[in-house]
């Protein structure tokens, strides 16, 4: 058999048993149907993924039970004419297509004399149910988070955008894993060139398996040497829905509870979903704190070394004397102190993440206190170094996105080396190199420093929603991601009446 389905069930059964040899998790169940039990049929499914077929409330149970007492001559006619009317039942023309459906968690039904396989949808593979988002905590807004099932995740977004212009395009990646990937976007808002570019990137590689969205992210990003993420990951359906309405694309990958938003620029990583739900004064203050946290994470440790080693004249005399007294008895130079404590805190952070359950938080807090206190008492480091490293670690936790704080924690060590060897000139050199890299970085053609570096785009007013957020009633335009003719997202009803049909909303 070359992949086509035979009308003779013996041939189909032989092919199936040969292909599923040593696959003990598959169930191959032959049966006899009809009043005289003369019509042979075959049900094939994965044991855990498919509901018990004899249950009255299962789709396959209803199909089998309906044909159990039918006359033999009517069974084929029923399948050809009416069988497909049962919910979640679909005919398959080839064995490859049928096996792909079965491996996705469905059941296959073969009938003697019928040269097609019938796919019967069932409960599918075990998955986590919808639960609270754990990584992106908010005080106001939805508490729902994505699950491991891609279709459940797209349904959570569809629940929030009840518009047929929200399109869901499916692709299958991985020759062996056959992982389902979905692209969600608003048909009238997304830029066509952006969607085409993303699809071309997804089609440009061939891989055995895609087990998480992180694999797709690494294979499709253009500037793969950059430590800065060009995709924004989130586990919140409400955030994804809001960004889709701004013209962005959401990529969902089966088996992954994280959605990928693109394009993604610097400013996006420092915003959270509840920024749209709170008053502009509070949101503006919180965003200023986040931007300051980025700078402190990157510069504080290196600047401390630069000032204390090379430029003590910029410090008050009392502060210099305090630093000198605190360092008495410490045998190591300042740069080794900082590196030792930074590595120790990063190790404690990693241990806190890997430890199970509540032990993780305990390890992080207690471990940091014990290591810091013990290092000071043993004269390995000075107390001021513990303060500097603790402030740096605290500020890194204030950055909303873990994937965005990671590159700053990495570059922090570069600034420590530059500040400890070249002083303030080293810090300025590091800032120049970092800013130059960010200025040249793009995410699907959008400058990474948008909205600060994209003011040449016609009609772009995204700078109103950057570090400072203006009142919500004045945020009338979409960001740079949306089409030029779909910039307006908020207007009064009076102005709406003056517009012709088919406007920007």
Secondary structure, DSSP 8 states (H G I E B T S, - for coil): --SB--SSHHHHHHHHHHHTTT-TTEEEEEEEETTTT-EEEEEEEETTTS--TT-TTSHHHHHHHHHHTS-HHHHHHHHHHTGGGSTTEEEESBHHHHHHHHHTT-EEEEETT--SEEEE--S-S------B-SSS--SSS--B---S-HHHHHHHHHTT---TTEEEEEEEE-TTT-EEEEEEEETTTS-HHHHHHHHHHHTT---S---SHHHHHHHH-S-TT-SS-SSEEE--HHHHHHHHTTT-EEEEETT-S-EEEES--GGGGG--GGGGTS-HHHHHHHHHHHHHHHHHHHHHHHHHHHHHHH-GGGS-HHHHHHHHHHTTT--S-HHHHHHHHHHHHHHHHHHHHHS-TTHHHHHHHHHHHHHHHHHHHTTSS-HHHHHHHHHHHHHHHTSS-HHHHHHHHHHHHHHHHHHHHHTHHHHHHHHHHHHHHHHH-EETTEETTTTTT-TTSTT--GGGBSSSB--GGG--B--TTS-GGG-B----HHHHHHS-SS---
